[in-house]
Amino acid sequence: MGAILSSIFGGAQPQPQAQGPSAEEIAAQKKQTALTEAKTRRETSERATRGKIITARAAGPQTLFTRPGQIPRPIKLGGSGQRA
């Protein structure tokens, strides 16, 4: 009776073995990772360069008492010398 039930319901069939990615898939994944990392590095350096340019333009001529890379506070022109 057990043989009949196993033949009807599929019985004990060998399970397929899980396979890892092929060498081609691994190579493609490494290539994609390298491209992504290169793009990230390029964008980071471009962002830093843009930030420096924006800081330099925003600082303008008021850089007498500021640290490098710091945007100075605007100073109200007039006799009082108070900050805006």
C-alpha positions in Angstrom: 0.0 0.0 0.0 2.9 2.4 0.7 4.2 1.8 -2.8 0.9 2.7 -4.3 0.6 5.9 -2.2 4.1 7.0 -3.0 3.5 6.4 -6.7 0.3 8.5 -6.6 1.6 11.4 -4.5 5.0 11.6 -6.0 6.9 9.7 -3.4 10.5 10.4 -2.4 12.1 12.1 -5.3 15.6 13.6 -5.1 15.5 17.3 -4.3 17.4 19.5 -6.8 20.7 20.8 -5.4 21.0 24.6 -5.0 23.6 26.0 -7.4 25.6 29.1 -6.9 26.1 31.8 -9.5 28.2 30.9 -12.6 31.6 32.4 -13.3 30.0 34.7 -15.9 27.5 35.9 -13.4 30.2 36.6 -10.8 32.3 38.5 -13.4 29.4 40.6 -14.5 28.5 41.3 -10.9 32.1 42.4 -10.1 32.1 44.6 -13.2 28.8 46.2 -12.2 30.1 46.8 -8.6 33.3 48.4 -10.0 31.3 50.7 -12.3 29.0 51.7 -9.4 31.9 52.4 -7.1 33.7 54.5 -9.8 30.5 56.5 -10.4 30.1 57.1 -6.6 33.7 58.3 -6.3 33.3 60.6 -9.3 30.1 62.1 -8.0 31.5 62.6 -4.5 34.6 64.5 -5.9 32.3 66.6 -8.2 30.1 67.4 -5.2 33.1 68.5 -3.1 34.4 70.6 -6.0 31.0 72.3 -6.4 30.8 72.9 -2.7 34.2 74.6 -2.7 33.2 76.8 -5.7 29.9 77.8 -4.1 31.6 78.6 -0.8 34.2 80.7 -2.6 31.5 82.6 -4.5 29.3 83.1 -1.5 32.2 84.4 0.6 33.1 87.0 -1.9 35.4 89.8 -0.7 34.5 89.3 3.0 37.2 86.8 3.7 39.4 88.9 5.9 38.6 87.2 9.2 37.2 83.8 8.2 38.7 80.4 8.1 39.2 78.6 4.8 36.0 76.9 3.6 33.8 78.9 6.0 31.0 81.1 4.7 31.2 84.5 6.5 28.1 86.0 8.0 26.8 89.0 6.2 27.6 92.3 7.9 25.2 95.2 7.8 26.9 98.2 6.3 26.7 101.4 8.3 28.2 103.0 11.4 26.9 100.6 14.0 29.0 97.5 13.0 26.2 95.1 14.1 25.6 91.9 12.3 22.4 91.3 10.3 
